């Protein structure tokens, strides 16, 4: 196989592995599918919670989660902070 053929194959494989990142809206190289990423997160969650615990702080949640992603009833949480 020539170097040109290998280069073409590599470009085609990388192009096929690109997907739109829902967070940025840009095409990016994805090494795992969205379903695999969700599964990994769900499997890792108990260990992460056990190690670090959970924080119940509405003002902090308001800071971390953009108000546009909160429900209408939650948009006032942390607004006074």
PyMOL commands that set and color helices and strands:
alter all, ss='L'
color gray80, all
select helices_A, chain A and resi 3-16+34-52+58-64+67-69+72-74
alter helices_A, ss='H'
color red, helices_A
select strands_A, chain A and resi 18-20+27-29
alter strands_A, ss='S'
color yellow, strands_A
deselect
rebuild
show_as cartoon
